[in-house]
Structures are given as C-alpha cells and as structure tokens.
Amino acid sequence: MALQRRLVLGLVAVGSLLAVYILCVNLEKPGSWSVAPLRHFHGFSSSSSSSGSGDSEDPRERWTPPPPITTTSPPELGGPESRSESRSESRSESRSESDGLDGTRTPTRGPTVQLQQEPTRAPGPTEPPFIGDNYRSVEDPPQTDCHNGIRTHVTETEFGGRFLKHIPVLQSARDVSPEQHRRLSRYPGTHGWGALDYDTLQDTLSVLNSSANWRMLDDWEQRSSGSECSSCAVVGNGGILKDSGKGPEIDGHHYVFRTNGAILKGFEQDVGSRTTHYTFSTNTMMNSMRSYGGAGYRGPPQSEETRYVFLPDHDRDYLLMKAAATRTVVQSGKERGKDPTKYFGEDVSAEKLKMYHPDFIRYIRNRFLRSHTLNTKYKNIYRPSTGAAMLLAALHSCDQVSAYGFMTPDYKNYSDHYYDNKYHPVGFFINHDLRMEMNLWQQLHKAGLINLYMHQRTEDETGHESQIGPGQGDRL
C-alpha cells in the first residue's frame, strides 16, 4: 500500500509540473487582447469633405479618427519642436516599411506585444501628431536685392528662432506628388490635404504651373522702378481706419494686400483704392457677399494688377480655383455651375491666381499663433484668421510691411469695420484667437518687423499726452 501511495503522489506531482509548463507556454503567445500600436490614431479628420473653418462658421463639428497614413518626412528644420516631430515621424516610418500606397498596412508577421513599446525618447518637449511642426523647404532665389529687409532683420529679434526663410508660402503644380499627398493628408482643413483626394488635387494644381503662381510678388521686375526693397501695405477691415486719412499712404506702397469684405468705393481717403493681392477662402468670400452687401460689398476687387490668393479651407476652394484658371464653370460641389468671372472679372487667368500652401498655414499656427484652443475639442477647426494669414504671408514675402486696420489693444473704441453705419462690437469665434493675433501684431511692431497703424489720441481725448509704441512711423 505504501508503494502504491508513493506512485500516486509521484504521478500527481508530474501532472502538476506538466500543467504549469503548458500554462507558461500559452502565456508567452500573443492573445486577442493585444492593443493596436498608437500610430493608428494620428490626428483627426472631418467627417465631411466640406468641413473646415470659415470666418463665421458654426464650430460644432463632429470628427472621426482617420485610417493610418504613411508619411515621408521633409528635411529636418531648426527648433526643438521641429526636431521632436522629426523623431516622432521617423519612428512611425521605421514601423511602416510594408505600408501600401493607400495607407493600409500589410503585416508580414503576426502582431506581438513587444511592438507596442515605444523607443526611449530623448529629453525635451513632445508634440501631438496633429501639430505637424515639420515642413517642406524650397530654395527659390530672393526676388529683390534688399539688404535691410525683414529677412535680414528678423534674425536679430525674438522671432529669429521660429522664422523659416525657406517655408513655401504658396502651393502650385510643383508640390503635387503621391508622397506629398500622403504626408499632408494627415492634417485636416487648411493645414493639409486631409479632405482632398489625390485626383482632385492633381487636376486642380496642375494649372498653377508657372513662376507667377508660386511667387507672391510675381511682377516685381516691372514694378520695382529701381527700388531694391519691396514695400507692402496689408489692409484689414477694422473700424480703426474710419476717418484715418491713410488712403494715399496705403496706395503709395508697391503692393496692397486686402481680404474678405474690402469695400473701397466711398472710403478711398481712409483705405486707398488699389488692390494687388486679395486673400479669401470661397466660404469667407460668399459670407462677405451675404453679410456686407448692404454696405456696398459686391465681391473681390477687380483690376489689372489684382492677384487672387485662395486660402483653401475645403475642396470648394480647389474647384473654384480650377474653374477660374480654365475659364469654365465650377464642375461640382456647393458652387457647381457658377461662373468665376462673376467674382474675378473677365480678364482672370491662371497667372493671376495663387493658393496658400498648407505647410505655411500650419507653420504660422504652430509657431506664431499657438492658441490654447489646440488643447480643446475644437483643435481641428482652429486656424489663423484670414487677415492673419495675409499679414504673415506678407511678412514672409515683402521687405517692408505696414499693417492698417488690424486689431489693437483699444479695439473697443472702434466699430468692427470701417464701413459700419453704426457701432458694432468686434465678434469673436472659437475657430480664431483674435486676442492672440492682436498681441502678435504688437510684438512684431515692437520688434520693428512691421509698422502697425495705431490711432494716436490727442491730449484732449485722453487727458494726457499720447504715446505710440516703439517702431511707430519707422520702416525697415
């Protein structure tokens, strides 16, 4: 009996050891609970191809995560934010070598838990993927021979570390490739091509195939009149311009930039009469025609020297631009059947059309107007205002910039627009951070990079002698 008991105990012990071994082997295999790598959740895209952010759109949008998209990174740019983004993208690429052109992944082996572990990060700030502080760089020769312009002076200011001299301000046919489309499809709205299919992009930008399309000051040789430096007046529509008498001064610049509901007739003495560059999105232009028609706005300014600079918020902008360049009606979308000559005149041609590069809009958002809104649920509809995009584009294109009609700290003293019949307070919307923009204009003015028009109050108005900020009246 004793022998039998020992045999039974031995068999039980061997069985227990075998069960433990089998359990350990099973635990080493990946199970159905494995979590997908985090790279599958890069950013968000709109649930509709027409979503985005216009000057007065309803910000209550619904967003859904996009499928994973493989990207190719441009050369690393300066600054800690750019280096952090570059490291993040390179890690994503190293795990996605077998990704297909459509952004889907063809696995070469089964997933393992080890793939979920991120490499150790170097010390320093990190960025969420939707920020995308990494941009294309272009090496176009300078258009002027100015030796004392903004591009020279900016290195001596607090903006030197964030100002990129080779950022593409405008996009054109030379920017279209499957690789660039995959890279920029990560970003929605005006910051990328997230809601734009490749065929529409290629079909549209193919008509922007001359240097006039990727150069902001495309006629400088004919306009310079021997001057080494280009001067640009950037004119907002703020009420501060009413009774300013700044019209002749504005028209005296080489170039005059305007945006949205720019009403000139009857206000020439205060705002001038010339327009060389008109910035708009299709949405803001249509909104302006509806909202300011009673004040006299009939559409964009039209003249031989006027260029039309699209700020692409939706596919609507690409479709309208293509129709204008080819002198045909809009083929599809919300503006289907509309004649672009109604907005841009009978002499509109591809050479008069320009379109902001999504890298540039994302760059000015990230480095100049990094609002707290980016930390909220509205982060995907936030963008710089149309006027801010215009002013910062001039800062990157012109040698000297004077800004008129932009918001200043005493904005409550003026109506929203210079053409208002009665006082209207400035309107604020979640998709722009106008107070942050106002502070930026003050900083750029103080740094001597722009000459910002600010109302000079008299002693009778304020009870003490007025003071104008540093740089007022000075030009580079």
Disulfide bonds with the S-S distance in Angstrom:
Cys146-Cys229 2.01
Cys232-Cys398 2.06
